[in-house]
Amino acid sequence: MKREALGLIIKRDDGSEIVNYDDPNFPSYIYDGWIAPKVTWEGVPHFHEDIEIMTIKEGTLSYVVNGKSVLLREGDTIVVNSNQIHYSQCVNNEVAKYVICIIHPSILSNSITVEMQAIRPITDNPDLPYLRFRYINEHTKNLRDLILGMPDIRHDAFAVTKQFYQIWDIIRKQAESYGMTEETVSDPRMQSFKAMMHFIANNYQKQITLNDIASSGNISKSLCNTLFHQYVGESPINYLMHLRSRKVAEILRAGKMPMTEIAAQTGFRGVSYMSETFRKFFESSPRDYRKQWEIV
């Protein structure tokens, strides 16, 4: 991924993420990456049609899927199903390293029979938001080895497709034995939450209120608060301020735009308020953050 695109989430009209594929003609993104406290790609709720798979190489991180936090340790792998709201977070302020593969399931659908028998029973299952492969699971080592090998072939579409078939075979076997619990059953209110996420992403530059956010999801302000705490662990207004602060960080990394213009473009009413809010999330002033990025 280009340096200036790190942490940038671009969304479609329905609020889903447009994945930054390695090749615009082939729907896969594979990255040998890391996460650290306060980086802009930590804690960014999003969803997409693609299957997202992450294997932890070093350290520990928390993966939140539809509001449920899943602790992942070295050796663990998580598979996030299509269109689930998810994001990763640091644990105990530690850096974690991983390999992530974001691949659209269409590359497996070489026939309608394969799609209906092997793909859709998983991707269309509303009660299968994710699969966790612990390091002690019988399938985990094979899956882990396959995922760790993906960065070396990320620009070879045929090799990625071949390897993803092997990965999907393991996922299917795990899904067949996966027991549903009340914690994994889909929430019918998720569509309201996605609508509110989309509204904030499209209107963060404006002066919007809690009532505006709740109205975008056709729900009450009370339920709006409940859903935000459930899915992202913060209030709707805090989520809005967090998003604005990430946008500030992206602009700071990209160039020398004056602070007054940055504040105006990101919905803040003045530089001092922007600086105060930014420091809350990034533990740094905007000016110091820009200087830090210049020497990275």
C-alpha positions in Angstrom: 0.0 0.0 0.0 1.2 3.5 -0.8 2.5 5.4 2.2 0.0 8.2 1.8 -2.9 5.6 1.8 -2.1 4.0 5.1 -5.1 3.9 7.3 -7.4 5.5 4.6 -10.8 3.9 4.4 -12.6 4.7 1.2 -16.3 3.8 1.1 -19.1 3.2 -1.5 -22.5 4.8 -1.4 -23.8 2.0 0.9 -21.0 2.6 3.4 -18.9 -0.5 2.6 -15.2 -0.2 2.2 -13.5 -0.1 -1.2 -10.6 -2.4 -0.7 -7.2 -1.2 -2.0 -6.5 -4.3 -4.0 -2.9 -5.1 -5.0 -4.0 -5.3 -8.6 -7.1 -3.3 -9.7 -8.0 -6.2 -12.0 -7.9 -8.9 -9.3 -9.8 -8.6 -6.0 -7.2 -9.4 -3.4 -5.2 -7.4 -0.9 -2.4 -9.2 1.0 -0.2 -7.4 3.5 2.5 -8.4 5.9 1.7 -5.7 8.4 1.6 -4.4 12.0 -0.5 -2.4 14.4 0.6 -0.1 17.1 -1.2 2.2 19.6 -2.6 5.4 18.0 -1.9 4.6 14.4 -4.7 5.7 12.1 -5.7 2.1 11.0 -6.3 1.0 14.6 -9.9 0.9 15.7 -11.5 1.9 12.4 -14.9 0.1 12.0 -15.7 -0.9 8.5 -17.2 -3.7 6.4 -16.9 -5.1 2.9 -18.0 -8.0 0.7 -14.5 -9.5 0.8 -13.5 -12.3 3.2 -10.9 -10.9 5.7 -8.3 -13.4 7.2 -5.6 -12.4 9.7 -2.9 -14.6 11.2 -1.0 -13.2 14.2 2.8 -13.5 13.8 3.9 -11.8 17.0 2.1 -10.2 20.0 -1.5 -10.0 20.8 -4.4 -7.9 19.5 -8.1 -7.6 19.8 -10.4 -8.1 16.8 -13.9 -6.7 17.2 -16.6 -8.3 15.0 -20.1 -6.9 15.3 -19.3 -5.6 18.7 -17.8 -8.8 20.1 -14.1 -8.6 21.0 -12.0 -11.6 20.1 -8.5 -11.9 21.6 -5.9 -13.2 19.2 -2.5 -14.4 20.3 0.6 -15.4 18.3 -0.4 -18.4 16.2 -4.1 -17.6 16.1 -6.1 -16.9 12.9 -9.4 -15.2 12.4 -11.7 -15.3 9.4 -14.2 -12.5 9.1 -17.2 -13.2 6.9 -18.6 -10.9 4.2 -20.3 -7.6 5.3 -19.5 -7.9 9.0 -18.5 -4.7 11.0 -15.0 -5.2 12.2 -11.8 -3.5 13.4 -8.6 -4.3 15.2 -7.2 -2.8 18.4 -4.0 -3.0 20.3 -3.8 -4.8 23.6 -1.8 -3.4 26.6 -0.3 -0.7 24.2 1.8 -3.4 22.5 2.8 -3.7 18.8 1.4 -6.8 17.0 2.5 -8.2 13.7 0.3 -10.1 11.3 -0.4 -11.2 7.8 -3.8 -10.1 6.5 -5.5 -11.3 3.4 -8.7 -9.6 2.1 -10.1 -11.5 -0.8 -13.4 -11.3 -2.6 -15.1 -14.7 -2.7 -15.9 -14.3 -6.4 -12.5 -15.6 -7.4 -13.7 -19.0 -6.2 -16.9 -19.0 -8.1 -15.8 -20.6 -11.4 -19.3 -22.1 -11.8 -22.8 -21.5 -10.3 -22.6 -25.0 -8.8 -19.5 -24.2 -6.8 -20.9 -20.9 -5.8 -24.2 -22.3 -4.5 -22.6 -25.4 -2.9 -19.4 -24.2 -1.4 -19.4 -20.3 -1.2 -22.8 -18.9 -0.5 -23.6 -21.3 2.4 -20.9 -19.5 4.3 -20.9 -15.9 2.9 -24.7 -15.7 3.1 -25.0 -17.2 6.6 -26.1 -14.3 8.8 -25.2 -16.3 11.9 -21.6 -16.9 11.0 -19.9 -13.5 11.4 -16.4 -15.0 12.0 -14.4 -18.1 12.6 -11.5 -18.2 15.1 -8.7 -20.7 14.7 -6.8 -21.0 17.9 -3.2 -22.2 17.8 -4.4 -25.5 19.4 -7.0 -26.1 16.7 -6.3 -29.1 14.4 -6.8 -26.9 11.3 -4.8 -23.9 12.5 -1.3 -24.9 11.5 -2.3 -25.7 7.9 -4.3 -22.5 7.6 -1.5 -20.4 9.2 1.1 -21.8 6.9 -1.0 -21.0 3.9 -1.7 -17.4 5.1 2.0 -16.8 5.9 2.9 -17.8 2.4 0.5 -15.4 0.7 2.7 -12.2 0.7 5.2 -14.0 -1.5 2.6 -14.6 -4.2 0.5 -11.5 -3.8 1.1 -10.4 -7.4 0.5 -13.8 -8.9 -3.3 -14.1 -9.4 -3.2 -17.7 -10.4 -1.1 -18.7 -7.3 -3.4 -16.6 -5.0 -6.5 -18.3 -6.4 -4.9 -21.8 -6.1 -3.9 -21.1 -2.5 -7.3 -19.5 -1.6 -9.1 -22.7 -2.7 -7.0 -24.6 -0.1 -7.7 -21.9 2.5 -11.4 -22.1 1.7 -11.5 -25.8 2.1 -10.2 -25.5 5.7 -12.8 -22.7 6.3 -15.6 -24.9 5.1 -14.6 -27.8 7.4 -14.4 -25.5 10.4 -17.8 -23.9 9.5 -19.5 -27.3 9.4 -18.5 -28.0 13.0 -19.0 -24.4 14.3 -21.6 -24.2 17.0 -23.7 -21.1 17.1 -24.2 -19.3 20.4 -26.3 -16.3 21.4 -23.1 -14.2 21.0 -22.7 -15.0 17.4 -26.3 -14.7 16.2 -26.8 -11.8 13.8 -28.4 -8.6 15.1 -31.3 -7.3 13.0 -30.3 -3.7 14.1 -27.0 -3.9 12.3 -28.4 -2.3 9.2 -29.4 0.7 11.2 -25.9 0.9 12.6 -24.3 0.6 9.1 -26.6 3.4 7.9 -25.4 5.7 10.8 -21.8 4.9 10.0 -22.4 5.8 6.4 -24.1 9.0 7.4 -21.2 10.1 9.6 -18.6 9.2 6.9 -20.5 11.4 4.4 -21.2 14.3 6.8 -18.4 14.5 9.2 -17.3 17.9 7.7 -20.7 19.4 8.7 -22.0 20.3 12.1 -24.1 17.2 12.8 -25.9 16.3 16.0 -26.8 13.1 17.9 -30.4 13.6 16.6 -29.1 13.8 13.0 -27.1 10.6 13.5 -30.1 8.7 15.1 -32.4 9.9 12.4 -30.2 8.5 9.6 -30.7 5.1 11.1 -34.4 5.7 11.8 -34.0 5.0 15.4 -34.2 6.9 18.7 -31.3 8.7 20.2 -31.3 6.2 23.1 -31.0 3.2 20.8 -28.4 5.1 18.7 -26.2 5.4 21.8 -26.8 1.7 22.7 -25.8 0.5 19.2 -22.6 2.6 19.1 -21.5 1.3 22.4 -22.3 -2.2 21.3 -20.5 -2.2 18.0 -17.6 0.2 18.5 -17.4 0.8 22.2 -17.9 4.5 22.2 -20.7 7.1 22.0 -21.9 8.4 18.5 -20.4 11.8 19.2 -17.0 10.3 20.3 -17.0 8.1 17.2 -17.6 11.3 15.1 -14.7 13.1 16.8 -12.5 10.1 16.4 -13.2 9.9 12.7 -12.5 13.6 12.3 -9.2 13.2 14.1 -8.2 10.4 11.8 -9.0 12.6 8.8 -6.8 15.3 10.3 -4.0 12.8 10.7 -4.3 11.7 7.1 -4.1 15.3 5.9 -1.1 16.0 8.2 0.8 13.1 6.7 0.0 14.1 3.1 1.4 17.6 3.0 1.7 21.1 4.4 -1.9 22.4 4.5 -2.4 25.2 7.0 -4.0 24.2 10.3 -7.0 26.5 9.7 -7.8 24.8 6.4 -7.4 21.4 8.0 -9.9 22.3 10.8 -12.4 23.7 8.2 -12.1 20.5 6.0 -12.6 18.1 8.9 -15.6 19.7 10.6 -13.8 21.3 13.5 -14.9 24.8 14.6 -11.4 26.2 15.0 -7.8 25.1 15.3 -7.8 25.1 19.2 -10.7 22.7 19.4 -9.2 20.5 16.6 -5.9 20.4 18.5 -7.6 19.5 21.8 -9.6 16.7 20.2 -6.7 15.4 18.2 -4.5 15.1 21.3 -7.2 13.1 23.0 -7.0 10.3 20.4 -3.3 10.6 19.2 -1.6 11.8 22.4 0.2 14.5 20.3 -0.6 17.9 19.0 -1.3 18.1 15.2 2.0 20.0 14.7 4.1 17.5 16.6 2.3 14.6 14.7 3.2 16.2 11.4 6.9 16.5 12.5 6.9 12.8 13.6 5.6 11.7 10.3 8.1 13.7 8.3 11.0 11.8 9.9 9.4 8.3 9.6 
